Amino acid sequence: MESGEFLAMLAGCIGSKVSLIIDAGLYKGTYPSRLEDVDTEAVGLAHPMMGGALLPVHRNVQLKMSVETGGALFFSVVSISKGLVRDALPLLWVIPVGEARKIQRRFFVRVPCLLKVGFFRLEGEEYRPEKEEWAFVNAKDISLGGIGFVVLPEKERLFPEGARYLVEIPLQEKKHLLVGKLVRKFPKNNVWELGVAFEGMPAFIEKPLGGYIRQQELAGRQL
């Protein structure tokens, strides 16, 4: 979808859920936002937050944007245009770069799995690179957005809330690496239920993982 067509579509989707994805650097991560305004060239978003403050941004820096609307997800690379405050609401204006891509919602369904997934902690107040080890668990479910699993109480300390991890996923006899953040954690039936959200999805991993998800979905329908 060309940028002009994309902007015209977004003009009718004010209030839609948005995620901004920074793949590298000091502020690497995924930041929730909301579509607030659209003009002929740019998109106005609720300025993403980081640690209770506005996320620092710089003009012309490119990042990824996903917009959830109409039962589908649209992905686009965007360039930061400007920031301003309107009616006490800080806005971040971004300009779409190139074409927007529509991802079918069924690719993002969460399917049960028995993949043996590895986690290596990347940072944190008690992070010690020389002491960190890979923790391997049997995943319970997976989607292109993240992965769910459970751990016994003795392993709970390895997964502090908000921690970021290098995630190793075995697919098609290969091991693929992603970066994820722990976004869900609660006790249930003497174990801990955990969920890690992926920070971005490179195309070379999206293809095999999307194929695996579709395969698991079809297998579930045949049961």
C-alpha positions as CSV (number, residue, x, y, z in Angstrom):
1,M,0.0,0.0,0.0
2,E,1.5,3.3,-1.1
3,S,2.0,6.0,1.6
4,G,-0.8,8.2,0.3
5,E,-3.3,5.4,0.3
6,F,-2.1,4.4,3.8
7,L,-2.6,7.9,5.1
8,A,-6.1,8.1,3.6
9,M,-7.0,4.8,5.3
10,L,-5.6,5.9,8.7
11,A,-7.6,9.1,8.5
12,G,-10.7,6.9,9.2
13,C,-9.0,5.0,12.1
14,I,-8.4,7.7,14.7
15,G,-8.0,6.1,18.1
16,S,-6.5,2.9,16.8
17,K,-3.8,1.0,18.8
18,V,-0.3,1.7,17.6
19,S,3.1,0.2,18.5
20,L,6.4,1.9,17.7
21,I,9.4,-0.4,17.4
22,I,13.0,0.7,17.8
23,D,15.3,-2.1,16.7
24,A,18.7,-0.8,18.0
25,G,20.4,1.7,20.3
26,L,19.9,3.0,23.8
27,Y,16.1,3.1,23.5
28,K,15.6,-0.3,21.8
29,G,12.2,-1.7,22.5
30,T,8.5,-1.6,21.6
31,Y,6.4,1.4,22.8
32,P,2.6,1.5,22.8
33,S,0.8,4.6,21.4
34,R,-2.4,5.6,19.8
35,L,-3.4,7.2,16.5
36,E,-4.5,10.8,17.3
37,D,-4.4,12.7,13.9
38,V,-3.6,12.3,10.2
39,D,-2.8,15.0,7.6
40,T,-1.7,14.8,4.0
41,E,1.9,13.8,4.8
42,A,2.2,12.6,8.4
43,V,0.6,10.7,11.2
44,G,0.1,12.2,14.7
45,L,0.6,9.7,17.5
46,A,0.3,10.0,21.3
47,H,3.9,10.5,22.3
48,P,5.3,7.1,23.6
49,M,6.5,7.0,27.2
50,M,9.6,5.5,28.8
51,G,10.0,5.2,32.6
52,G,7.2,7.8,33.2
53,A,8.7,10.4,30.9
54,L,8.4,11.1,27.1
55,L,10.5,8.9,25.0
56,P,13.5,10.9,23.7
57,V,13.3,11.2,19.9
58,H,15.2,12.9,17.2
59,R,14.0,14.3,13.9
60,N,14.5,12.1,10.8
61,V,15.3,9.0,12.8
62,Q,13.5,6.0,11.3
63,L,11.6,3.3,13.2
64,K,8.9,0.8,12.7
65,M,5.2,1.4,13.3
66,S,2.3,-1.1,13.5
67,V,-1.3,-0.1,13.5
68,E,-4.1,-2.4,14.5
69,T,-7.4,-1.7,12.8
70,G,-10.2,-3.5,11.0
71,G,-9.1,-6.9,12.2
72,A,-5.7,-6.6,10.6
73,L,-2.2,-5.2,11.4
74,F,-0.5,-2.7,9.2
75,F,3.3,-2.3,9.3
76,S,5.3,0.6,8.0
77,V,8.7,2.2,8.4
78,V,8.3,5.8,9.5
79,S,10.5,8.8,9.9
80,I,10.1,11.1,12.9
81,S,9.0,14.6,11.8
82,K,8.3,16.7,14.8
83,G,6.8,16.7,18.3
84,L,4.3,19.2,19.7
85,V,1.7,19.6,22.5
86,R,-1.9,20.0,21.5
87,D,-4.7,20.4,24.1
88,A,-2.2,19.3,26.8
89,L,-1.6,16.0,24.8
90,P,2.0,15.5,23.6
91,L,2.0,14.3,20.0
92,L,4.7,12.7,17.9
93,W,4.4,13.2,14.1
94,V,5.9,10.6,11.9
95,I,6.0,10.3,8.1
96,P,5.5,6.8,6.4
97,V,8.5,5.8,4.4
98,G,7.9,3.5,1.4
99,E,4.9,1.0,1.3
100,A,2.8,-0.1,4.3
101,R,2.3,-3.9,4.6
102,K,-0.9,-5.6,5.8
103,I,-0.5,-8.7,8.0
104,Q,-3.4,-11.1,8.2
105,R,-4.7,-11.5,11.8
106,R,-4.6,-15.3,11.5
107,F,-0.8,-15.1,11.3
108,F,-0.9,-13.6,14.8
109,V,-3.1,-16.3,16.4
110,R,-1.6,-17.9,19.5
111,V,-1.2,-21.6,19.0
112,P,-0.1,-24.4,21.5
113,C,3.4,-25.7,21.0
114,L,6.0,-27.8,22.7
115,L,9.1,-26.0,21.5
116,K,12.1,-26.0,23.7
117,V,13.0,-22.3,24.0
118,G,16.1,-20.7,25.5
119,F,16.2,-17.4,27.3
120,F,19.4,-15.4,28.1
121,R,18.9,-12.3,30.2
122,L,20.2,-9.1,28.6
123,E,20.1,-6.4,31.3
124,G,18.8,-5.3,34.7
125,E,19.8,-4.0,38.1
126,E,21.2,-7.4,39.1
127,Y,22.5,-8.4,35.7
128,R,26.0,-9.9,35.6
129,P,27.0,-11.0,32.1
130,E,29.7,-13.3,33.4
131,K,27.2,-15.1,35.6
132,E,24.2,-15.3,33.3
133,E,23.2,-18.6,31.8
134,W,20.7,-19.8,29.2
135,A,17.5,-21.0,30.8
136,F,15.6,-23.5,28.7
137,V,11.8,-24.1,29.0
138,N,9.1,-25.9,27.1
139,A,6.9,-23.3,25.6
140,K,3.2,-23.6,26.1
141,D,2.0,-21.3,23.2
142,I,3.5,-19.0,20.6
143,S,2.5,-16.3,18.1
144,L,4.3,-13.8,15.9
145,G,3.9,-11.4,18.8
146,G,5.3,-13.4,21.7
147,I,5.6,-16.7,23.6
148,G,4.0,-18.1,26.7
149,F,5.4,-20.7,29.1
150,V,5.5,-21.8,32.7
151,V,8.3,-22.3,35.2
152,L,8.6,-24.0,38.6
153,P,9.1,-21.8,41.7
154,E,12.9,-22.5,41.8
155,K,13.3,-20.9,38.4
156,E,11.1,-17.9,39.0
157,R,14.0,-15.8,40.1
158,L,15.5,-16.0,36.5
159,F,12.5,-14.1,35.2
160,P,12.1,-10.7,36.9
161,E,9.3,-8.5,35.7
162,G,10.2,-6.3,32.8
163,A,13.5,-8.1,32.0
164,R,14.7,-8.4,28.4
165,Y,16.0,-11.6,26.9
166,L,17.7,-13.0,23.9
167,V,15.2,-15.7,22.9
168,E,16.3,-18.9,21.0
169,I,13.6,-20.7,19.1
170,P,14.3,-23.9,17.2
171,L,12.4,-24.0,13.8
172,Q,13.1,-26.2,10.8
173,E,16.2,-27.7,12.3
174,K,17.6,-24.2,12.8
175,K,17.9,-22.0,15.9
176,H,16.5,-18.5,15.5
177,L,17.3,-15.6,17.8
178,L,14.9,-12.8,18.8
179,V,14.9,-10.2,21.5
180,G,11.9,-10.2,23.9
181,K,10.6,-8.5,27.1
182,L,8.8,-10.2,30.0
183,V,5.3,-8.6,30.0
184,R,3.3,-11.2,31.9
185,K,4.0,-13.0,35.2
186,F,1.7,-14.4,37.8
187,P,1.5,-17.5,40.0
188,K,-1.0,-20.3,39.1
189,N,-1.4,-23.8,40.5
190,N,2.1,-23.9,42.1
191,V,3.9,-22.7,39.0
192,W,4.5,-19.3,37.4
193,E,2.7,-18.3,34.2
194,L,5.0,-16.1,32.1
195,G,4.7,-14.3,28.8
196,V,7.4,-12.7,26.7
197,A,6.6,-10.2,23.9
198,F,9.0,-10.1,20.9
199,E,10.7,-6.7,20.1
200,G,10.3,-6.7,16.4
201,M,10.1,-9.6,13.9
202,P,12.8,-9.8,11.1
203,A,11.4,-11.1,7.8
204,F,13.8,-14.1,7.8
205,I,12.3,-15.3,11.1
206,E,8.8,-14.2,10.4
207,K,8.5,-16.6,7.4
208,P,9.5,-19.9,9.2
209,L,7.7,-18.9,12.4
210,G,4.5,-17.8,10.6
211,G,4.6,-21.2,8.7
212,Y,4.9,-23.1,12.0
213,I,2.0,-21.2,13.5
214,R,-0.2,-21.9,10.4
215,Q,0.8,-25.6,10.6
216,Q,-0.1,-25.8,14.3
217,E,-3.4,-24.0,13.6
218,L,-4.4,-26.5,10.9
219,A,-3.4,-29.4,13.0
220,G,-5.6,-28.1,15.8
221,R,-8.6,-27.9,13.5
222,Q,-8.2,-31.5,12.5
223,L,-8.3,-32.8,16.1
